[in-house]
Amino acid sequence: MAGDADATRRRLLDAAAKEFAEYGIAGARVDRIAAAAKSNKAQIYHYFTNKDGLFDAVLNELAEDILREAPIDATDLPEYAGRLFDRMADNPTAARLSNWYRLERAGVTETVPIVVASTRDKIAAIDRAQRDGAIPTHFAPVDLMALVVHLSSLWDLVTPEVGDLTSDHTRAHRRKIVTDAVAALLRT
């Protein structure tokens, strides 16, 4: 039975990731998620309490994946930004979920503990690297972290007009722009 429960939970998370990526938190519908997962709404409420809890569980998995696949190296922030870029380029659903999270959870703090904890850890790593003299100090650690993260997702955030003008950019070219921009931030 535990295998069935795990399989149901997994199907719900996978279906929810697609639904939230497409419609955001407000636009997502638990009945569509349940149908796509070949389950029912009662299971969503059983495992996740409500739609927000389901979104938080999806985001928690996304954060765990990013932490595993793109760990920070505060002494090489350009490459860290490149790994973040790669992660989002490889998984457009993750990029869309991140965008919805920023849009719909703006101003809400500590909604997903792993996101809060990992952000604090990254800022602390940057602070240590600055105190050790490995990277410049002309940006506060939190500001530098924000710049690196946002530059890594640059291409997911450009307006359609800019996207149209840069549609001939290869993935490698886009990645190089990200890593070069972060490197430029670190020049003294």
PyMOL commands that set and color helices and strands:
alter all, ss='L'
color gray80, all
select helices_A, chain A and resi 2-27+30-36+41-48+51-69+77-90+92-104+113-131+141-152+154-157+160-165+171-186
alter helices_A, ss='H'
color red, helices_A
deselect
rebuild
show_as cartoon
